[in-house]
């Protein structure tokens, strides 16, 4: 049986009240259908941030299907900004050591 440490857990201090879930996928999808009626791996993808204090909305630009990068959608937000946001809001860190540089957090927390 594990010990119950609930009394030592402070959700506000750890940032858990800020972010509940953040999604990430390592690849996106190309907008064109391939020969097997599917889509191939691409460069841009949608990411989701969910939680009680998350300020909803679209961050970045909507994809422009008339302005592709080769066969790929252009991304509107660098994925490292999502990681920088988690570092900033959840752990009060700039994330430089983990991300290998400084990236502007997104204003995803109200």
HELIX and SHEET records of a PDB file:
HELIX    1   1 UNK A    6  UNK A    8  5                                   3    
HELIX    2   2 UNK A   11  UNK A   14  1                                   4    
HELIX    3   3 UNK A   79  UNK A   91  1                                  13    
HELIX    4   4 UNK A   96  UNK A   99  1                                   4    
SHEET    1   A 2 UNK A  21  UNK A  22  0                                        
SHEET    2   A 2 UNK A  49  UNK A  50 -1                                        
SHEET    1   B 2 UNK A  28  UNK A  29  0                                        
SHEET    2   B 2 UNK A  41  UNK A  42 -1                                        
END                                                                             
